[in-house]
Amino acid sequence: MSTGEGARGSEGNRAVRVVVADDQAVVREGIVMLLGLLPGVEVVGAARDGEEAVALAAEFAPDVVLMDLRMPRCDGVEATRRIREGHPGTEIVVLTTYADDDSLFPALQAGARGYLTKDASGEEIVRALRDVTDGRAGLSPSVQRRLLEQLLERAGGSGRSEPAGRPGDVEGAAGAVAGGPRGGMESPAGSGHPGDPGDPGRPGGLGGPADDGLTERETEVLVLVADGLSNQEIAGRLRISTATVKTHINNLFAKTGVRDRAQAVRYAYQHGLVRAPGRRVT
């Protein structure tokens, strides 16, 4: 099943090959039709439930399965788990009506790296598809904030750091959410200085380096990471280059002993650099 227009790709890039899984025929056919109008997308199959999604993933080895969650025979969470275990080269982007915790976290734990609701625009869907095939998380901003809130709530309850980066766990997903590689350190920047002249004071009125040796600027970057900002957003906020942001992040990772952005969020919370969210994002 080729969608023609989308199969040609965009700006010379190879089209993202997609299987659509949704139990409602009208919705499934509508999604296929929409994807057919989007540049850089090729629909190679459509599944009526999770069992068919698993079978089509084995048959066509798509780049992404666009997965509904609540389907008969085999739901989207179980299908995601089976596809990720049997076909690790296929990523999963959830496209569902539901954005509640009972839907979000099981899907991420099963291995989904994207999560959108069905009111997402075509542009948002294409961005999510490209993000997950490029090794990033394809999550809507509201889902990113909810995930970070839940991570902070869990960090506050546990009172200790735990290893992150286990396949499919919530913290590993949080590391991807924040914009870094899955389960790993930021890529070396290759340029920039650990500190910038004229750094402002540490957030929250903290002055001078901490016991962990963080500079004022590194602390400021850490707080912005904990707030869920991407490297590009941090660069814009601090008026520095993204390469310098990456350098700061690599430095603060090394000094604090964290391995990814999820652990950095927990570290910032536990050391009083950020506060738990005052309200939930719905």
SEDREN-138360 format. One line per field, with one value per residue (C-alpha): residue in three letters; residue number from 0; x, y, z. Coordinates in nm, 3 decimals, always signed. Layout:
N
r: ALA  ...
k: NUM  ...
east: X  ...
north: Y  ...
up: Z  ...
END
This chain:
282
r: MET  SER  THR  GLY  GLU  GLY  ALA  ARG  GLY  SER  GLU  GLY  ASN  ARG  ALA  VAL  ARG  VAL  VAL  VAL  ALA  ASP  ASP  GLN  ALA  VAL  VAL  ARG  GLU  GLY  ILE  VAL  MET  LEU  LEU  GLY  LEU  LEU  PRO  GLY  VAL  GLU  VAL  VAL  GLY  ALA  ALA  ARG  ASP  GLY  GLU  GLU  ALA  VAL  ALA  LEU  ALA  ALA  GLU  PHE  ALA  PRO  ASP  VAL  VAL  LEU  MET  ASP  LEU  ARG  MET  PRO  ARG  CYS  ASP  GLY  VAL  GLU  ALA  THR  ARG  ARG  ILE  ARG  GLU  GLY  HIS  PRO  GLY  THR  GLU  ILE  VAL  VAL  LEU  THR  THR  TYR  ALA  ASP  ASP  ASP  SER  LEU  PHE  PRO  ALA  LEU  GLN  ALA  GLY  ALA  ARG  GLY  TYR  LEU  THR  LYS  ASP  ALA  SER  GLY  GLU  GLU  ILE  VAL  ARG  ALA  LEU  ARG  ASP  VAL  THR  ASP  GLY  ARG  ALA  GLY  LEU  SER  PRO  SER  VAL  GLN  ARG  ARG  LEU  LEU  GLU  GLN  LEU  LEU  GLU  ARG  ALA  GLY  GLY  SER  GLY  ARG  SER  GLU  PRO  ALA  GLY  ARG  PRO  GLY  ASP  VAL  GLU  GLY  ALA  ALA  GLY  ALA  VAL  ALA  GLY  GLY  PRO  ARG  GLY  GLY  MET  GLU  SER  PRO  ALA  GLY  SER  GLY  HIS  PRO  GLY  ASP  PRO  GLY  ASP  PRO  GLY  ARG  PRO  GLY  GLY  LEU  GLY  GLY  PRO  ALA  ASP  ASP  GLY  LEU  THR  GLU  ARG  GLU  THR  GLU  VAL  LEU  VAL  LEU  VAL  ALA  ASP  GLY  LEU  SER  ASN  GLN  GLU  ILE  ALA  GLY  ARG  LEU  ARG  ILE  SER  THR  ALA  THR  VAL  LYS  THR  HIS  ILE  ASN  ASN  LEU  PHE  ALA  LYS  THR  GLY  VAL  ARG  ASP  ARG  ALA  GLN  ALA  VAL  ARG  TYR  ALA  TYR  GLN  HIS  GLY  LEU  VAL  ARG  ALA  PRO  GLY  ARG  ARG  VAL  THR
k: 0  1  2  3  4  5  6  7  8  9  10  11  12  13  14  15  16  17  18  19  20  21  22  23  24  25  26  27  28  29  30  31  32  33  34  35  36  37  38  39  40  41  42  43  44  45  46  47  48  49  50  51  52  53  54  55  56  57  58  59  60  61  62  63  64  65  66  67  68  69  70  71  72  73  74  75  76  77  78  79  80  81  82  83  84  85  86  87  88  89  90  91  92  93  94  95  96  97  98  99  100  101  102  103  104  105  106  107  108  109  110  111  112  113  114  115  116  117  118  119  120  121  122  123  124  125  126  127  128  129  130  131  132  133  134  135  136  137  138  139  140  141  142  143  144  145  146  147  148  149  150  151  152  153  154  155  156  157  158  159  160  161  162  163  164  165  166  167  168  169  170  171  172  173  174  175  176  177  178  179  180  181  182  183  184  185  186  187  188  189  190  191  192  193  194  195  196  197  198  199  200  201  202  203  204  205  206  207  208  209  210  211  212  213  214  215  216  217  218  219  220  221  222  223  224  225  226  227  228  229  230  231  232  233  234  235  236  237  238  239  240  241  242  243  244  245  246  247  248  249  250  251  252  253  254  255  256  257  258  259  260  261  262  263  264  265  266  267  268  269  270  271  272  273  274  275  276  277  278  279  280  281
east: +0.000  +0.175  +0.037  +0.210  +0.267  +0.409  +0.625  +0.850  +0.978  +1.063  +1.370  +1.532  +1.493  +1.377  +1.009  +0.915  +0.741  +0.438  +0.183  -0.142  -0.322  -0.675  -0.981  -1.230  -1.249  -1.350  -1.068  -0.813  -0.903  -0.901  -0.552  -0.428  -0.580  -0.426  -0.081  -0.114  -0.128  +0.179  +0.527  +0.784  +0.541  +0.455  +0.180  +0.272  -0.011  -0.319  -0.418  -0.756  -0.608  -0.285  -0.251  -0.260  -0.017  +0.235  +0.191  +0.232  +0.541  +0.695  +0.591  +0.688  +0.949  +0.813  +1.004  +0.708  +0.378  +0.119  -0.062  -0.404  -0.419  -0.767  -0.826  -0.977  -0.783  -0.452  -0.443  -0.188  +0.033  +0.076  +0.127  +0.390  +0.574  +0.572  +0.683  +0.965  +1.086  +1.066  +1.145  +1.360  +1.414  +1.046  +0.951  +0.605  +0.415  +0.091  -0.200  -0.493  -0.789  -0.656  -0.379  -0.432  -0.157  -0.316  -0.264  +0.057  +0.293  +0.215  +0.269  +0.605  +0.710  +0.621  +0.864  +0.669  +0.884  +0.606  +0.268  +0.011  -0.359  -0.596  -0.641  -0.278  -0.223  -0.065  +0.248  +0.270  +0.232  +0.508  +0.735  +0.676  +0.746  +1.071  +1.172  +1.142  +1.322  +1.602  +1.636  +1.442  +1.111  +0.801  +0.586  +0.350  +0.454  +0.169  +0.279  +0.639  +0.535  +0.317  +0.602  +0.843  +0.587  +0.537  +0.913  +0.951  +0.664  +0.823  +1.164  +1.017  +0.853  +1.156  +1.412  +1.696  +1.846  +1.790  +1.967  +1.805  +1.818  +1.665  +1.489  +1.134  +1.129  +0.969  +1.296  +1.454  +1.161  +1.202  +1.562  +1.443  +1.165  +1.408  +1.587  +1.895  +1.987  +1.801  +1.969  +2.296  +2.502  +2.472  +2.686  +3.011  +2.974  +3.326  +3.322  +3.229  +3.352  +3.225  +3.150  +3.047  +3.149  +2.892  +2.702  +2.412  +2.374  +2.251  +1.875  +1.681  +1.930  +2.210  +2.549  +2.885  +2.977  +2.800  +2.975  +2.954  +3.164  +2.896  +2.956  +2.677  +2.606  +2.601  +2.354  +2.137  +2.142  +2.054  +1.749  +1.631  +1.681  +1.466  +1.203  +1.179  +1.349  +1.530  +1.890  +1.772  +1.528  +1.798  +2.031  +1.764  +1.683  +2.048  +2.156  +2.433  +2.493  +2.350  +2.709  +2.782  +2.464  +2.580  +2.919  +2.756  +2.533  +2.825  +3.018  +2.732  +2.663  +3.024  +3.032  +2.703  +2.750  +2.420  +2.396  +2.105  +1.857  +1.608  +1.863  +1.956  +1.593  +1.588  +1.922  +1.795  +1.481  +1.660  +1.913  +1.647  +1.720  +1.360  +1.030  +0.769  +0.500  +0.220  -0.044  -0.094  -0.099  -0.398
north: +0.000  +0.314  +0.662  +0.799  +1.165  +1.098  +0.809  +1.047  +1.194  +1.551  +1.743  +1.421  +1.235  +0.875  +0.848  +0.718  +0.382  +0.355  +0.097  +0.239  +0.040  +0.139  -0.076  +0.183  +0.160  +0.523  +0.651  +0.410  +0.501  +0.871  +0.848  +0.659  +0.925  +1.207  +1.045  +1.004  +1.382  +1.444  +1.475  +1.219  +0.948  +0.613  +0.397  +0.031  -0.133  -0.082  -0.303  -0.352  -0.456  -0.527  -0.880  -0.748  -0.470  -0.725  -0.935  -0.634  -0.519  -0.862  -0.860  -0.507  -0.401  -0.043  +0.244  +0.331  +0.184  +0.453  +0.273  +0.315  +0.186  +0.047  -0.231  -0.582  -0.912  -0.740  -0.384  -0.122  -0.161  -0.536  -0.492  -0.227  -0.460  -0.747  -0.534  -0.372  -0.712  -0.885  -0.597  -0.337  -0.145  -0.046  +0.248  +0.303  +0.631  +0.612  +0.803  +0.785  +0.972  +0.933  +1.130  +1.005  +0.848  +0.502  +0.516  +0.719  +0.536  +0.175  +0.269  +0.430  +0.140  -0.101  +0.080  +0.358  +0.659  +0.884  +0.975  +1.199  +1.251  +1.232  +1.607  +1.636  +1.817  +1.656  +1.861  +1.728  +1.371  +1.408  +1.571  +1.283  +1.025  +1.200  +1.245  +0.878  +0.760  +1.005  +0.866  +1.136  +1.120  +1.224  +1.355  +1.649  +1.933  +1.853  +1.489  +1.594  +1.815  +1.543  +1.293  +1.530  +1.609  +1.240  +1.185  +1.461  +1.325  +0.979  +1.124  +1.307  +0.991  +0.764  +1.000  +0.832  +0.801  +0.486  +0.369  +0.498  +0.379  +0.032  -0.067  +0.066  +0.221  +0.555  +0.730  +0.610  +0.762  +1.083  +1.103  +1.085  +1.334  +1.603  +1.591  +1.376  +1.037  +0.742  +0.612  +0.801  +1.116  +1.418  +1.407  +1.597  +1.951  +1.990  +2.359  +2.610  +2.678  +2.529  +2.878  +3.201  +3.550  +3.751  +3.452  +3.554  +3.423  +3.074  +3.019  +3.038  +3.277  +3.018  +3.182  +3.034  +2.678  +2.390  +2.104  +1.907  +2.172  +2.303  +2.652  +2.908  +2.863  +2.484  +2.511  +2.743  +2.497  +2.213  +2.402  +2.464  +2.096  +2.012  +2.254  +2.041  +2.279  +2.140  +2.233  +2.481  +2.642  +2.666  +2.829  +3.086  +3.154  +3.206  +3.362  +3.111  +2.856  +2.504  +2.373  +2.560  +2.420  +2.067  +2.140  +2.261  +1.953  +1.714  +1.892  +1.887  +1.521  +1.436  +1.645  +1.518  +1.157  +1.138  +0.947  +1.108  +1.394  +1.191  +1.147  +1.515  +1.612  +1.396  +1.540  +1.897  +1.815  +1.634  +1.918  +2.187  +2.352  +2.307  +2.256  +1.993  +2.118  +2.301  +2.163  +1.888  +1.944  +1.781
up: +0.000  -0.120  -0.080  -0.387  -0.305  +0.040  -0.085  -0.277  +0.049  +0.129  +0.020  -0.107  +0.225  +0.218  +0.300  +0.645  +0.594  +0.821  +0.930  +1.072  +1.343  +1.453  +1.509  +1.380  +1.001  +0.947  +1.168  +1.019  +0.662  +0.750  +0.897  +0.591  +0.366  +0.571  +0.567  +0.192  +0.158  +0.374  +0.227  +0.329  +0.442  +0.279  +0.427  +0.368  +0.564  +0.780  +1.074  +1.243  +1.578  +1.758  +1.620  +1.263  +1.357  +1.483  +1.167  +0.936  +1.125  +1.063  +0.696  +0.594  +0.855  +0.860  +1.015  +1.238  +1.349  +1.423  +1.703  +1.860  +2.217  +2.279  +2.025  +2.041  +2.050  +2.125  +2.254  +2.153  +2.460  +2.414  +2.038  +2.108  +2.346  +2.096  +1.803  +1.999  +2.123  +1.785  +1.551  +1.732  +1.409  +1.406  +1.627  +1.775  +1.781  +1.976  +1.821  +2.059  +2.199  +2.553  +2.723  +3.079  +3.290  +3.263  +2.888  +2.865  +3.098  +3.002  +2.635  +2.709  +2.930  +2.650  +2.421  +2.244  +2.165  +2.041  +2.187  +2.018  +2.062  +1.766  +1.754  +1.637  +1.309  +1.005  +1.069  +1.426  +1.306  +1.047  +1.305  +1.548  +1.276  +1.183  +1.546  +1.637  +1.323  +1.404  +1.758  +1.941  +2.122  +1.930  +2.212  +2.221  +2.459  +2.700  +2.719  +2.777  +3.068  +3.216  +3.198  +3.368  +3.639  +3.708  +3.718  +3.975  +4.182  +4.182  +4.264  +4.562  +4.687  +4.655  +4.808  +4.620  +4.275  +4.074  +3.761  +3.444  +3.088  +3.132  +2.809  +2.803  +3.150  +3.223  +3.307  +2.984  +2.798  +2.995  +2.882  +2.524  +2.589  +2.696  +2.364  +2.430  +2.284  +2.434  +2.746  +2.698  +2.726  +2.505  +2.194  +2.238  +2.116  +1.984  +2.065  +2.331  +2.682  +3.006  +3.133  +2.968  +3.078  +3.265  +3.403  +3.625  +3.978  +4.038  +4.016  +4.337  +4.497  +4.520  +4.477  +4.388  +4.286  +4.454  +4.636  +4.315  +4.141  +3.906  +3.777  +3.793  +3.423  +3.449  +3.735  +3.529  +3.237  +3.475  +3.600  +3.244  +3.159  +3.462  +3.333  +3.017  +2.772  +2.470  +2.392  +2.131  +2.374  +2.641  +2.391  +2.304  +2.669  +2.766  +2.435  +2.379  +2.103  +2.111  +2.099  +2.422  +2.577  +2.492  +2.646  +2.968  +2.978  +2.926  +3.201  +3.451  +3.372  +3.453  +3.773  +3.915  +3.805  +3.615  +3.290  +3.110  +3.127  +3.331  +3.610  +3.576  +3.641  +3.951  +4.068  +4.029  +4.225  +4.506  +4.548  +4.571  +4.237  +4.120  +4.292  +4.228  +3.987  +4.159  +3.927  +3.684  +3.311  +3.150
END
